[in-house]
Amino acid sequence: VNEKEDTESDHEIIQFSLLTGDTEFVESSFSSPFNVNKADWKLFEEDLKREEEEVFKDIQSLLQDPQESNLERAAVKFKEFILKATQDNIPLRRKSPQAKVWWNDNLSGLRKTMSIVKRHWKRERSETL
């Protein structure tokens, strides 16, 4: 059970990791501070393309001498490159007491359908059983 994340319901988040030699590690979406659903992906891509040549030139020069310190600096440079475009084009998630991390558009649609059917049932029901 993930004690750090609050679902604001009676549900708990069960988190586990399974790593093999073929597994790529991906951070949980619960831990991302960015609201990727509201990202401006066109501007994100444009920002990356605008800075791409200079950043990759710097990274390639670091990789010419593949010592551990240069590899680390190249990785940090690449991470900063992606992070800057992310910060500029993807808004942060808003923490709200009403927000539920498990709620999604499908649930919204189902809830709307349920409300419509319930209203129809209330209007059309008869008093006799």
A tleap script that builds the chain and sets N, CA, C and O, in Angstrom:
source leaprc.protein.ff14SB
mol = sequence {
  NVAL ASN GLU LYS GLU ASP THR GLU SER ASP
  HIE GLU ILE ILE GLN PHE SER LEU LEU THR
  GLY ASP THR GLU PHE VAL GLU SER SER PHE
  SER SER PRO PHE ASN VAL ASN LYS ALA ASP
  TRP LYS LEU PHE GLU GLU ASP LEU LYS ARG
  GLU GLU GLU GLU VAL PHE LYS ASP ILE GLN
  SER LEU LEU GLN ASP PRO GLN GLU SER ASN
  LEU GLU ARG ALA ALA VAL LYS PHE LYS GLU
  PHE ILE LEU LYS ALA THR GLN ASP ASN ILE
  PRO LEU ARG ARG LYS SER PRO GLN ALA LYS
  VAL TRP TRP ASN ASP ASN LEU SER GLY LEU
  ARG LYS THR MET SER ILE VAL LYS ARG HIE
  TRP LYS ARG GLU ARG SER GLU THR CLEU
}
set mol.1.N position { 0.858 -1.176 0.000 }
set mol.1.CA position { 0.000 0.000 0.000 }
set mol.1.C position { 0.895 1.227 0.000 }
set mol.1.O position { 1.833 1.335 0.790 }
set mol.2.N position { 0.586 2.153 -0.905 }
set mol.2.CA position { 1.367 3.382 -1.002 }
set mol.2.C position { 0.813 4.393 0.002 }
set mol.2.O position { -0.253 4.970 -0.213 }
set mol.3.N position { 1.538 4.600 1.091 }
set mol.3.CA position { 1.101 5.506 2.153 }
set mol.3.C position { 1.270 6.979 1.761 }
set mol.3.O position { 0.652 7.849 2.376 }
set mol.4.N position { 2.089 7.271 0.756 }
set mol.4.CA position { 2.376 8.657 0.376 }
set mol.4.C position { 1.270 9.286 -0.471 }
set mol.4.O position { 1.130 10.509 -0.505 }
set mol.5.N position { 0.489 8.453 -1.151 }
set mol.5.CA position { -0.548 8.958 -2.042 }
set mol.5.C position { -1.915 8.821 -1.386 }
set mol.5.O position { -2.240 7.775 -0.824 }
set mol.6.N position { -2.704 9.872 -1.459 }
set mol.6.CA position { -4.031 9.871 -0.874 }
set mol.6.C position { -5.062 9.834 -1.984 }
set mol.6.O position { -5.073 10.708 -2.851 }
set mol.7.N position { -5.930 8.831 -1.967 }
set mol.7.CA position { -6.978 8.734 -2.984 }
set mol.7.C position { -8.232 9.485 -2.566 }
set mol.7.O position { -9.163 9.633 -3.358 }
set mol.8.N position { -8.261 9.959 -1.331 }
set mol.8.CA position { -9.407 10.668 -0.776 }
set mol.8.C position { -10.675 9.828 -0.877 }
set mol.8.O position { -11.768 10.357 -1.078 }
set mol.9.N position { -10.518 8.523 -0.738 }
set mol.9.CA position { -11.652 7.611 -0.708 }
set mol.9.C position { -11.281 6.457 0.201 }
set mol.9.O position { -10.235 6.481 0.849 }
set mol.10.N position { -12.129 5.457 0.248 }
set mol.10.CA position { -11.810 4.300 1.072 }
set mol.10.C position { -10.923 3.297 0.327 }
set mol.10.O position { -10.638 2.219 0.848 }
set mol.11.N position { -10.493 3.641 -0.868 }
set mol.11.CA position { -9.597 2.794 -1.641 }
set mol.11.C position { -8.149 3.126 -1.293 }
set mol.11.O position { -7.835 4.254 -0.912 }
set mol.12.N position { -7.294 2.159 -1.424 }
set mol.12.CA position { -5.864 2.361 -1.220 }
set mol.12.C position { -5.134 2.052 -2.520 }
set mol.12.O position { -5.584 1.227 -3.316 }
set mol.13.N position { -4.011 2.718 -2.725 }
set mol.13.CA position { -3.186 2.455 -3.905 }
set mol.13.C position { -2.214 1.342 -3.556 }
set mol.13.O position { -1.422 1.465 -2.621 }
set mol.14.N position { -2.278 0.280 -4.296 }
set mol.14.CA position { -1.317 -0.809 -4.125 }
set mol.14.C position { -0.279 -0.632 -5.217 }
set mol.14.O position { -0.597 -0.648 -6.406 }
set mol.15.N position { 0.949 -0.466 -4.803 }
set mol.15.CA position { 2.023 -0.203 -5.754 }
set mol.15.C position { 3.074 -1.288 -5.605 }
set mol.15.O position { 3.440 -1.665 -4.492 }
set mol.16.N position { 3.554 -1.786 -6.737 }
set mol.16.CA position { 4.607 -2.782 -6.690 }
set mol.16.C position { 5.497 -2.597 -7.908 }
set mol.16.O position { 5.120 -1.937 -8.876 }
set mol.17.N position { 6.656 -3.177 -7.848 }
set mol.17.CA position { 7.604 -3.104 -8.949 }
set mol.17.C position { 7.983 -4.514 -9.366 }
set mol.17.O position { 8.157 -5.399 -8.529 }
set mol.18.N position { 8.105 -4.704 -10.640 }
set mol.18.CA position { 8.563 -5.961 -11.194 }
set mol.18.C position { 9.612 -5.600 -12.234 }
set mol.18.O position { 9.289 -5.062 -13.293 }
set mol.19.N position { 10.844 -5.892 -11.934 }
set mol.19.CA position { 11.924 -5.529 -12.839 }
set mol.19.C position { 12.606 -6.785 -13.363 }
set mol.19.O position { 12.947 -7.692 -12.605 }
set mol.20.N position { 12.794 -6.815 -14.666 }
set mol.20.CA position { 13.562 -7.884 -15.299 }
set mol.20.C position { 14.620 -7.218 -16.149 }
set mol.20.O position { 14.681 -5.990 -16.215 }
set mol.21.N position { 15.422 -7.981 -16.779 }
set mol.21.CA position { 16.451 -7.418 -17.647 }
set mol.21.C position { 15.876 -6.667 -18.836 }
set mol.21.O position { 16.536 -5.792 -19.397 }
set mol.22.N position { 14.651 -7.001 -19.223 }
set mol.22.CA position { 14.010 -6.369 -20.380 }
set mol.22.C position { 13.065 -5.237 -19.998 }
set mol.22.O position { 12.431 -4.648 -20.873 }
set mol.23.N position { 12.958 -4.923 -18.713 }
set mol.23.CA position { 11.990 -3.940 -18.243 }
set mol.23.C position { 12.577 -2.540 -18.263 }
set mol.23.O position { 13.680 -2.304 -17.770 }
set mol.24.N position { 11.819 -1.612 -18.843 }
set mol.24.CA position { 12.183 -0.201 -18.752 }
set mol.24.C position { 11.411 0.379 -17.588 }
set mol.24.O position { 10.206 0.157 -17.469 }
set mol.25.N position { 12.091 1.124 -16.723 }
set mol.25.CA position { 11.447 1.698 -15.557 }
set mol.25.C position { 10.698 2.961 -15.951 }
set mol.25.O position { 11.257 3.844 -16.601 }
set mol.26.N position { 9.434 3.046 -15.558 }
set mol.26.CA position { 8.614 4.222 -15.818 }
set mol.26.C position { 8.008 4.654 -14.491 }
set mol.26.O position { 7.427 3.845 -13.767 }
set mol.27.N position { 8.152 5.944 -14.178 }
set mol.27.CA position { 7.593 6.469 -12.939 }
set mol.27.C position { 6.072 6.361 -12.952 }
set mol.27.O position { 5.440 6.443 -14.005 }
set mol.28.N position { 5.508 6.179 -11.791 }
set mol.28.CA position { 4.060 6.144 -11.640 }
set mol.28.C position { 3.473 7.489 -12.045 }
set mol.28.O position { 4.062 8.534 -11.770 }
set mol.29.N position { 2.310 7.467 -12.700 }
set mol.29.CA position { 1.658 8.724 -13.076 }
set mol.29.C position { 1.190 9.491 -11.848 }
set mol.29.O position { 0.962 10.699 -11.922 }
set mol.30.N position { 1.043 8.793 -10.703 }
set mol.30.CA position { 0.640 9.469 -9.482 }
set mol.30.C position { 1.739 10.392 -8.971 }
set mol.30.O position { 1.456 11.359 -8.264 }
set mol.31.N position { 2.993 10.102 -9.323 }
set mol.31.CA position { 4.091 10.889 -8.792 }
set mol.31.C position { 4.451 12.088 -9.678 }
set mol.31.O position { 5.251 12.931 -9.273 }
set mol.32.N position { 3.879 12.172 -10.862 }
set mol.32.CA position { 4.193 13.278 -11.757 }
set mol.32.C position { 3.512 14.565 -11.298 }
set mol.32.O position { 2.305 14.579 -11.058 }
set mol.33.N position { 4.286 15.646 -11.174 }
set mol.33.CA position { 3.658 16.913 -10.783 }
set mol.33.C position { 2.970 17.618 -11.956 }
set mol.33.O position { 2.309 18.639 -11.763 }
set mol.34.N position { 3.122 17.076 -13.173 }
set mol.34.CA position { 2.595 17.723 -14.360 }
set mol.34.C position { 1.269 17.113 -14.807 }
set mol.34.O position { 1.073 15.900 -14.731 }
set mol.35.N position { 0.362 17.970 -15.275 }
set mol.35.CA position { -0.927 17.531 -15.789 }
set mol.35.C position { -0.786 17.330 -17.297 }
set mol.35.O position { -1.058 18.244 -18.076 }
set mol.36.N position { -0.364 16.143 -17.705 }
set mol.36.CA position { -0.089 15.879 -19.123 }
set mol.36.C position { -1.348 15.923 -19.985 }
set mol.36.O position { -1.260 16.052 -21.206 }
set mol.37.N position { -2.514 15.817 -19.359 }
set mol.37.CA position { -3.756 15.912 -20.131 }
set mol.37.C position { -3.989 17.330 -20.658 }
set mol.37.O position { -4.746 17.519 -21.610 }
set mol.38.N position { -3.350 18.315 -20.051 }
set mol.38.CA position { -3.519 19.707 -20.479 }
set mol.38.C position { -2.253 20.260 -21.131 }
set mol.38.O position { -2.086 21.475 -21.234 }
set mol.39.N position { -1.377 19.386 -21.564 }
set mol.39.CA position { -0.121 19.800 -22.191 }
set mol.39.C position { -0.373 20.418 -23.561 }
set mol.39.O position { -1.291 20.024 -24.279 }
set mol.40.N position { 0.456 21.385 -23.902 }
set mol.40.CA position { 0.441 21.942 -25.257 }
set mol.40.C position { 1.545 21.213 -26.026 }
set mol.40.O position { 2.683 21.679 -26.088 }
set mol.41.N position { 1.197 20.072 -26.606 }
set mol.41.CA position { 2.193 19.203 -27.229 }
set mol.41.C position { 2.836 19.841 -28.459 }
set mol.41.O position { 3.995 19.559 -28.764 }
set mol.42.N position { 2.106 20.685 -29.159 }
set mol.42.CA position { 2.676 21.363 -30.337 }
set mol.42.C position { 3.806 22.297 -29.907 }
set mol.42.O position { 4.889 22.273 -30.493 }
set mol.43.N position { 3.558 23.118 -28.889 }
set mol.43.CA position { 4.605 24.011 -28.387 }
set mol.43.C position { 5.745 23.234 -27.740 }
set mol.43.O position { 6.908 23.622 -27.852 }
set mol.44.N position { 5.414 22.144 -27.069 }
set mol.44.CA position { 6.435 21.289 -26.468 }
set mol.44.C position { 7.406 20.811 -27.551 }
set mol.44.O position { 8.624 20.899 -27.392 }
set mol.45.N position { 6.849 20.307 -28.649 }
set mol.45.CA position { 7.669 19.811 -29.756 }
set mol.45.C position { 8.490 20.946 -30.388 }
set mol.45.O position { 9.663 20.763 -30.713 }
set mol.46.N position { 7.866 22.111 -30.557 }
set mol.46.CA position { 8.577 23.251 -31.136 }
set mol.46.C position { 9.753 23.683 -30.249 }
set mol.46.O position { 10.834 23.988 -30.753 }
set mol.47.N position { 9.539 23.706 -28.933 }
set mol.47.CA position { 10.621 24.055 -28.011 }
set mol.47.C position { 11.776 23.066 -28.105 }
set mol.47.O position { 12.942 23.459 -28.118 }
set mol.48.N position { 11.444 21.787 -28.171 }
set mol.48.CA position { 12.490 20.771 -28.285 }
set mol.48.C position { 13.283 20.945 -29.581 }
set mol.48.O position { 14.511 20.865 -29.579 }
set mol.49.N position { 12.575 21.183 -30.680 }
set mol.49.CA position { 13.252 21.342 -31.967 }
set mol.49.C position { 14.139 22.590 -31.993 }
set mol.49.O position { 15.217 22.581 -32.588 }
set mol.50.N position { 13.674 23.665 -31.342 }
set mol.50.CA position { 14.430 24.914 -31.341 }
set mol.50.C position { 15.769 24.761 -30.608 }
set mol.50.O position { 16.774 25.334 -31.028 }
set mol.51.N position { 15.781 23.998 -29.527 }
set mol.51.CA position { 16.985 23.842 -28.705 }
set mol.51.C position { 17.796 22.590 -29.065 }
set mol.51.O position { 18.934 22.431 -28.624 }
set mol.52.N position { 17.207 21.724 -29.856 }
set mol.52.CA position { 17.770 20.407 -30.122 }
set mol.52.C position { 19.218 20.440 -30.617 }
set mol.52.O position { 20.072 19.730 -30.086 }
set mol.53.N position { 19.493 21.250 -31.617 }
set mol.53.CA position { 20.824 21.235 -32.239 }
set mol.53.C position { 21.917 21.603 -31.238 }
set mol.53.O position { 22.943 20.927 -31.152 }
set mol.54.N position { 21.691 22.678 -30.485 }
set mol.54.CA position { 22.710 23.120 -29.529 }
set mol.54.C position { 22.915 22.105 -28.401 }
set mol.54.O position { 24.049 21.814 -28.019 }
set mol.55.N position { 21.832 21.578 -27.881 }
set mol.55.CA position { 21.923 20.618 -26.767 }
set mol.55.C position { 22.623 19.344 -27.219 }
set mol.55.O position { 23.514 18.852 -26.527 }
set mol.56.N position { 22.236 18.807 -28.365 }
set mol.56.CA position { 22.850 17.571 -28.824 }
set mol.56.C position { 24.308 17.771 -29.234 }
set mol.56.O position { 25.109 16.841 -29.140 }
set mol.57.N position { 24.653 18.957 -29.680 }
set mol.57.CA position { 26.057 19.263 -29.972 }
set mol.57.C position { 26.877 19.197 -28.678 }
set mol.57.O position { 27.968 18.629 -28.657 }
set mol.58.N position { 26.343 19.782 -27.605 }
set mol.58.CA position { 27.016 19.731 -26.304 }
set mol.58.C position { 27.129 18.290 -25.797 }
set mol.58.O position { 28.169 17.885 -25.277 }
set mol.59.N position { 26.062 17.535 -25.954 }
set mol.59.CA position { 26.059 16.138 -25.483 }
set mol.59.C position { 27.063 15.308 -26.275 }
set mol.59.O position { 27.797 14.504 -25.701 }
set mol.60.N position { 27.098 15.501 -27.594 }
set mol.60.CA position { 28.041 14.748 -28.421 }
set mol.60.C position { 29.485 15.064 -28.049 }
set mol.60.O position { 30.334 14.173 -28.057 }
set mol.61.N position { 29.769 16.315 -27.726 }
set mol.61.CA position { 31.140 16.652 -27.325 }
set mol.61.C position { 31.506 15.978 -26.002 }
set mol.61.O position { 32.650 15.565 -25.808 }
set mol.62.N position { 30.538 15.867 -25.095 }
set mol.62.CA position { 30.793 15.159 -23.835 }
set mol.62.C position { 31.011 13.665 -24.072 }
set mol.62.O position { 31.806 13.035 -23.374 }
set mol.63.N position { 30.326 13.111 -25.030 }
set mol.63.CA position { 30.429 11.681 -25.306 }
set mol.63.C position { 31.691 11.307 -26.078 }
set mol.63.O position { 32.001 10.124 -26.220 }
set mol.64.N position { 32.421 12.305 -26.577 }
set mol.64.CA position { 33.681 12.026 -27.253 }
set mol.64.C position { 34.693 11.394 -26.300 }
set mol.64.O position { 35.528 10.588 -26.709 }
set mol.65.N position { 34.608 11.768 -25.032 }
set mol.65.CA position { 35.460 11.200 -23.994 }
set mol.65.C position { 34.541 10.511 -22.984 }
set mol.65.O position { 34.126 11.128 -22.003 }
set mol.66.N position { 34.219 9.224 -23.221 }
set mol.66.CA position { 33.181 8.557 -22.431 }
set mol.66.C position { 33.597 8.140 -21.012 }
set mol.66.O position { 33.459 6.979 -20.627 }
set mol.67.N position { 34.098 9.092 -20.261 }
set mol.67.CA position { 34.368 8.825 -18.846 }
set mol.67.C position { 33.052 8.922 -18.088 }
set mol.67.O position { 32.092 9.523 -18.570 }
set mol.68.N position { 33.015 8.334 -16.913 }
set mol.68.CA position { 31.775 8.329 -16.133 }
set mol.68.C position { 31.269 9.739 -15.857 }
set mol.68.O position { 30.066 9.989 -15.932 }
set mol.69.N position { 32.179 10.671 -15.535 }
set mol.69.CA position { 31.746 12.045 -15.237 }
set mol.69.C position { 31.138 12.717 -16.472 }
set mol.69.O position { 30.170 13.468 -16.347 }
set mol.70.N position { 31.687 12.462 -17.649 }
set mol.70.CA position { 31.127 13.040 -18.877 }
set mol.70.C position { 29.779 12.416 -19.220 }
set mol.70.O position { 28.866 13.106 -19.675 }
set mol.71.N position { 29.657 11.109 -18.999 }
set mol.71.CA position { 28.376 10.442 -19.251 }
set mol.71.C position { 27.308 11.002 -18.312 }
set mol.71.O position { 26.170 11.234 -18.719 }
set mol.72.N position { 27.685 11.215 -17.062 }
set mol.72.CA position { 26.744 11.779 -16.087 }
set mol.72.C position { 26.337 13.196 -16.500 }
set mol.72.O position { 25.157 13.540 -16.435 }
set mol.73.N position { 27.290 14.014 -16.920 }
set mol.73.CA position { 26.975 15.383 -17.344 }
set mol.73.C position { 26.087 15.379 -18.591 }
set mol.73.O position { 25.189 16.212 -18.716 }
set mol.74.N position { 26.335 14.444 -19.511 }
set mol.74.CA position { 25.501 14.341 -20.717 }
set mol.74.C position { 24.072 13.960 -20.334 }
set mol.74.O position { 23.117 14.512 -20.882 }
set mol.75.N position { 23.919 13.029 -19.404 }
set mol.75.CA position { 22.589 12.616 -18.965 }
set mol.75.C position { 21.861 13.770 -18.273 }
set mol.75.O position { 20.667 13.971 -18.494 }
set mol.76.N position { 22.566 14.518 -17.448 }
set mol.76.CA position { 21.965 15.670 -16.762 }
set mol.76.C position { 21.552 16.729 -17.771 }
set mol.76.O position { 20.477 17.317 -17.651 }
set mol.77.N position { 22.398 16.975 -18.764 }
set mol.77.CA position { 22.085 17.974 -19.803 }
set mol.77.C position { 20.819 17.567 -20.565 }
set mol.77.O position { 19.955 18.399 -20.842 }
set mol.78.N position { 20.725 16.276 -20.898 }
set mol.78.CA position { 19.548 15.796 -21.618 }
set mol.78.C position { 18.297 15.916 -20.743 }
set mol.78.O position { 17.244 16.340 -21.220 }
set mol.79.N position { 18.413 15.544 -19.463 }
set mol.79.CA position { 17.279 15.652 -18.545 }
set mol.79.C position { 16.830 17.101 -18.422 }
set mol.79.O position { 15.630 17.373 -18.445 }
set mol.80.N position { 17.762 18.032 -18.294 }
set mol.80.CA position { 17.417 19.456 -18.177 }
set mol.80.C position { 16.746 19.972 -19.446 }
set mol.80.O position { 15.842 20.806 -19.382 }
set mol.81.N position { 17.187 19.477 -20.589 }
set mol.81.CA position { 16.605 19.832 -21.882 }
set mol.81.C position { 15.124 19.449 -21.928 }
set mol.81.O position { 14.282 20.258 -22.315 }
set mol.82.N position { 14.814 18.220 -21.534 }
set mol.82.CA position { 13.432 17.741 -21.517 }
set mol.82.C position { 12.631 18.461 -20.433 }
set mol.82.O position { 11.487 18.852 -20.666 }
set mol.83.N position { 13.220 18.638 -19.256 }
set mol.83.CA position { 12.519 19.262 -18.136 }
set mol.83.C position { 12.139 20.708 -18.438 }
set mol.83.O position { 11.053 21.150 -18.063 }
set mol.84.N position { 13.015 21.449 -19.107 }
set mol.84.CA position { 12.704 22.846 -19.435 }
set mol.84.C position { 11.497 22.926 -20.372 }
set mol.84.O position { 10.596 23.737 -20.159 }
set mol.85.N position { 11.481 22.088 -21.402 }
set mol.85.CA position { 10.336 22.074 -22.323 }
set mol.85.C position { 9.065 21.645 -21.589 }
set mol.85.O position { 7.979 22.155 -21.868 }
set mol.86.N position { 9.201 20.720 -20.666 }
set mol.86.CA position { 8.060 20.259 -19.882 }
set mol.86.C position { 7.518 21.384 -19.015 }
set mol.86.O position { 6.313 21.635 -19.009 }
set mol.87.N position { 8.393 22.063 -18.282 }
set mol.87.CA position { 7.971 23.143 -17.394 }
set mol.87.C position { 7.340 24.300 -18.158 }
set mol.87.O position { 6.433 24.961 -17.653 }
set mol.88.N position { 7.820 24.543 -19.372 }
set mol.88.CA position { 7.301 25.652 -20.178 }
set mol.88.C position { 5.947 25.349 -20.831 }
set mol.88.O position { 5.195 26.273 -21.145 }
set mol.89.N position { 5.630 24.068 -21.037 }
set mol.89.CA position { 4.459 23.729 -21.845 }
set mol.89.C position { 3.439 22.795 -21.206 }
set mol.89.O position { 2.402 22.511 -21.805 }
set mol.90.N position { 3.718 22.320 -20.007 }
set mol.90.CA position { 2.774 21.430 -19.337 }
set mol.90.C position { 2.484 22.009 -17.961 }
set mol.90.O position { 3.395 22.172 -17.149 }
set mol.91.N position { 1.218 22.322 -17.694 }
set mol.91.CA position { 0.889 22.902 -16.384 }
set mol.91.C position { 1.057 21.881 -15.264 }
set mol.91.O position { 0.991 20.672 -15.483 }
set mol.92.N position { 1.275 22.396 -14.075 }
set mol.92.CA position { 1.366 21.536 -12.905 }
set mol.92.C position { -0.024 21.057 -12.516 }
set mol.92.O position { -1.023 21.728 -12.773 }
set mol.93.N position { -0.071 19.892 -11.895 }
set mol.93.CA position { -1.344 19.405 -11.362 }
set mol.93.C position { -1.754 20.305 -10.220 }
set mol.93.O position { -0.915 20.791 -9.462 }
set mol.94.N position { -3.030 20.521 -10.106 }
set mol.94.CA position { -3.553 21.279 -8.973 }
set mol.94.C position { -4.003 20.307 -7.906 }
set mol.94.O position { -4.784 19.392 -8.168 }
set mol.95.N position { -3.509 20.511 -6.719 }
set mol.95.CA position { -3.952 19.686 -5.593 }
set mol.95.C position { -5.276 20.253 -5.107 }
set mol.95.O position { -5.368 21.433 -4.771 }
set mol.96.N position { -6.275 19.430 -5.072 }
set mol.96.CA position { -7.587 19.865 -4.645 }
set mol.96.C position { -8.184 18.800 -3.739 }
set mol.96.O position { -8.068 17.606 -4.017 }
set mol.97.N position { -8.820 19.228 -2.657 }
set mol.97.CA position { -9.437 18.235 -1.780 }
set mol.97.C position { -10.539 17.444 -2.477 }
set mol.97.O position { -10.842 16.319 -2.081 }
set mol.98.N position { -11.144 18.031 -3.522 }
set mol.98.CA position { -12.205 17.335 -4.241 }
set mol.98.C position { -11.664 16.423 -5.342 }
set mol.98.O position { -12.377 15.530 -5.802 }
set mol.99.N position { -10.436 16.628 -5.766 }
set mol.99.CA position { -9.880 15.861 -6.883 }
set mol.99.C position { -9.652 14.410 -6.482 }
set mol.99.O position { -9.160 14.124 -5.391 }
set mol.100.N position { -10.009 13.520 -7.360 }
set mol.100.CA position { -9.796 12.089 -7.145 }
set mol.100.C position { -8.854 11.600 -8.236 }
set mol.100.O position { -9.161 11.720 -9.422 }
set mol.101.N position { -7.708 11.049 -7.842 }
set mol.101.CA position { -6.725 10.630 -8.830 }
set mol.101.C position { -7.219 9.475 -9.689 }
set mol.101.O position { -6.704 9.250 -10.784 }
set mol.102.N position { -8.232 8.727 -9.189 }
set mol.102.CA position { -8.720 7.577 -9.929 }
set mol.102.C position { -9.881 7.932 -10.859 }
set mol.102.O position { -10.327 7.076 -11.623 }
set mol.103.N position { -10.386 9.174 -10.815 }
set mol.103.CA position { -11.519 9.574 -11.649 }
set mol.103.C position { -11.034 9.836 -13.066 }
set mol.103.O position { -9.946 10.382 -13.254 }
set mol.104.N position { -11.826 9.455 -14.070 }
set mol.104.CA position { -11.424 9.681 -15.461 }
set mol.104.C position { -12.655 10.019 -16.310 }
set mol.104.O position { -13.777 10.023 -15.803 }
set mol.105.N position { -12.448 10.299 -17.581 }
set mol.105.CA position { -13.537 10.685 -18.485 }
set mol.105.C position { -14.577 9.572 -18.649 }
set mol.105.O position { -15.768 9.851 -18.788 }
set mol.106.N position { -14.132 8.324 -18.632 }
set mol.106.CA position { -15.068 7.206 -18.756 }
set mol.106.C position { -16.037 7.197 -17.572 }
set mol.106.O position { -17.240 7.012 -17.755 }
set mol.107.N position { -15.520 7.395 -16.374 }
set mol.107.CA position { -16.385 7.441 -15.196 }
set mol.107.C position { -17.343 8.638 -15.269 }
set mol.107.O position { -18.500 8.531 -14.862 }
set mol.108.N position { -16.867 9.762 -15.782 }
set mol.108.CA position { -17.747 10.930 -15.936 }
set mol.108.C position { -18.906 10.612 -16.868 }
set mol.108.O position { -20.050 10.969 -16.587 }
set mol.109.N position { -18.614 9.945 -17.971 }
set mol.109.CA position { -19.657 9.561 -18.923 }
set mol.109.C position { -20.654 8.595 -18.313 }
set mol.109.O position { -21.862 8.737 -18.503 }
set mol.110.N position { -20.149 7.613 -17.578 }
set mol.110.CA position { -21.027 6.649 -16.920 }
set mol.110.C position { -21.902 7.324 -15.870 }
set mol.110.O position { -23.081 6.997 -15.737 }
set mol.111.N position { -21.327 8.261 -15.128 }
set mol.111.CA position { -22.091 8.970 -14.098 }
set mol.111.C position { -23.202 9.815 -14.738 }
set mol.111.O position { -24.321 9.878 -14.229 }
set mol.112.N position { -22.871 10.460 -15.862 }
set mol.112.CA position { -23.869 11.259 -16.564 }
set mol.112.C position { -25.014 10.374 -17.056 }
set mol.112.O position { -26.184 10.727 -16.904 }
set mol.113.N position { -24.678 9.228 -17.645 }
set mol.113.CA position { -25.699 8.283 -18.124 }
set mol.113.C position { -26.572 7.811 -16.963 }
set mol.113.O position { -27.795 7.740 -17.087 }
set mol.114.N position { -25.937 7.489 -15.833 }
set mol.114.CA position { -26.690 7.049 -14.661 }
set mol.114.C position { -27.672 8.135 -14.202 }
set mol.114.O position { -28.816 7.830 -13.864 }
set mol.115.N position { -27.237 9.378 -14.187 }
set mol.115.CA position { -28.108 10.480 -13.761 }
set mol.115.C position { -29.295 10.647 -14.697 }
set mol.115.O position { -30.414 10.880 -14.240 }
set mol.116.N position { -29.067 10.530 -16.005 }
set mol.116.CA position { -30.144 10.651 -16.990 }
set mol.116.C position { -31.168 9.539 -16.790 }
set mol.116.O position { -32.373 9.790 -16.766 }
set mol.117.N position { -30.681 8.311 -16.647 }
set mol.117.CA position { -31.579 7.169 -16.455 }
set mol.117.C position { -32.340 7.304 -15.141 }
set mol.117.O position { -33.532 7.000 -15.085 }
set mol.118.N position { -31.679 7.749 -14.102 }
set mol.118.CA position { -32.328 7.912 -12.796 }
set mol.118.C position { -33.442 8.964 -12.866 }
set mol.118.O position { -34.533 8.750 -12.339 }
set mol.119.N position { -33.160 10.109 -13.524 }
set mol.119.CA position { -34.191 11.144 -13.685 }
set mol.119.C position { -35.391 10.608 -14.478 }
set mol.119.O position { -36.545 10.860 -14.132 }
set mol.120.N position { -35.090 9.869 -15.542 }
set mol.120.CA position { -36.158 9.284 -16.361 }
set mol.120.C position { -36.975 8.305 -15.533 }
set mol.120.O position { -38.204 8.314 -15.610 }
set mol.121.N position { -36.329 7.474 -14.755 }
set mol.121.CA position { -37.009 6.495 -13.911 }
set mol.121.C position { -37.906 7.199 -12.887 }
set mol.121.O position { -39.043 6.782 -12.664 }
set mol.122.N position { -37.395 8.265 -12.266 }
set mol.122.CA position { -38.191 9.003 -11.268 }
set mol.122.C position { -39.433 9.620 -11.908 }
set mol.122.O position { -40.511 9.619 -11.313 }
set mol.123.N position { -39.278 10.143 -13.116 }
set mol.123.CA position { -40.376 10.796 -13.815 }
set mol.123.C position { -41.426 9.786 -14.271 }
set mol.123.O position { -42.621 10.081 -14.230 }
set mol.124.N position { -41.002 8.607 -14.700 }
set mol.124.CA position { -41.892 7.643 -15.331 }
set mol.124.C position { -42.395 6.548 -14.390 }
set mol.124.O position { -43.290 5.795 -14.775 }
set mol.125.N position { -41.874 6.432 -13.208 }
set mol.125.CA position { -42.271 5.319 -12.344 }
set mol.125.C position { -43.726 5.461 -11.872 }
set mol.125.O position { -44.264 6.563 -11.764 }
set mol.126.N position { -44.312 4.352 -11.610 }
set mol.126.CA position { -45.689 4.377 -11.109 }
set mol.126.C position { -45.659 4.189 -9.595 }
set mol.126.O position { -44.672 3.716 -9.032 }
set mol.127.N position { -46.733 4.560 -8.964 }
set mol.127.CA position { -46.819 4.463 -7.518 }
set mol.127.C position { -47.038 3.026 -7.055 }
set mol.127.O position { -46.770 2.695 -5.900 }
set mol.128.N position { -47.524 2.172 -7.956 }
set mol.128.CA position { -47.779 0.765 -7.571 }
set mol.128.C position { -46.527 -0.064 -7.774 }
set mol.128.O position { -45.706 0.215 -8.646 }
set mol.129.N position { -46.405 -1.071 -6.963 }
set mol.129.CA position { -45.250 -1.957 -7.107 }
set mol.129.C position { -45.592 -3.040 -8.031 }
set mol.129.O position { -44.761 -3.908 -8.299 }
savepdb mol mol.pdb
quit
